[in-house]
Amino acid sequence: MNSHPKSATSVKKYGLALHTASRELGFAISNFAGESRCATWNLDRDLATHLHQYLVEFIQPQTWADLAFIAVAKGPGGFTGTRIGMVTARTLAQQLDIPIFTISTLAAFAWAQPPQPPLIKGGLLELEPPLHSGRLLELEPPQPRAGTHHPPPLHSGGLLRDDVAVQMPAQRGQLFGAVYSVNQDSGLNELFPDTVMTPESWQEKLDGWGNSYQLIEATSGLGASVSSVLELAYLEWQMGSRPDWSDALPFYGQHPVKGN
């Protein structure tokens, strides 16, 4: 018989995040007390084939019973990848009877970026793909394995700063756009929600924006912002939010078939 059973405070203390909205698969897990890790794989069209295998391997040595909540990137992004990630996260949340937080792909990208000098309106600041913000997680490199990328810490970030406008290419010549204010303690405040529009409409929105802003473009490396998905979910968790699995819905923005 085990003489040192887990105490009530030692179980269900981890958060797990999934990011499948791009060609990369990203996982992050943390107990928010110094034990954290993340990993990404560039799987492209093989994401559906390998997701469950990689997830089972990644979560070890933790078990499903250790999870307090699930977080998932809800889109915008690839239709198939976003749907697969959402279905997986919803299923886990339902079976484990734990909350699930859905985080915008654009919001996670914005949260991952370091503060930058104010940008002249109409310009575009092209940043390297995000690694992780380092605001809440002190990530430790996971065990090496073939095909795994372990992003090192990039910056501390999290300072109150100008509004952050994020744009991402959409299908049929359109863009996804959103604007957030960012603060270390309270997370993101959505000023303009994720919206699909023409480049001309997006530029018109920015030209009329009443505050200084940074403009960043989310084009690659989106899976590496999985740690930001987890951080933003944890901020909501700390504020007492406990969303049910049935409320977790993807954001596609566009139908994958032209004319719909």
Buried (B, 14 or more C-beta within 10 A) or exposed (E): EEEEEEEEEEBBBBBBBBBBBBBBBBBBBBBBEEBBBBBBBBBEEEBBEBBEEBBEBBBEEBEEEBBBBBBBBBBBBBBEBBBBBBBBBBEBBBEBEBBBBBBBBBBBBBBBBBBBEEBEBEEEBEBEBBBBBBBBBEBEEBEEEEEBBBBEEBBEBBEEBBBBBBBBEBEEEBBBBBBBBBEBEEBBEEBBEBBBBEBEBBBEBBEEBEEEBBBBBBBEBBBBBBBBBBBBBBBBBEEEEEBEBEEBEBBBBBEEEEEE
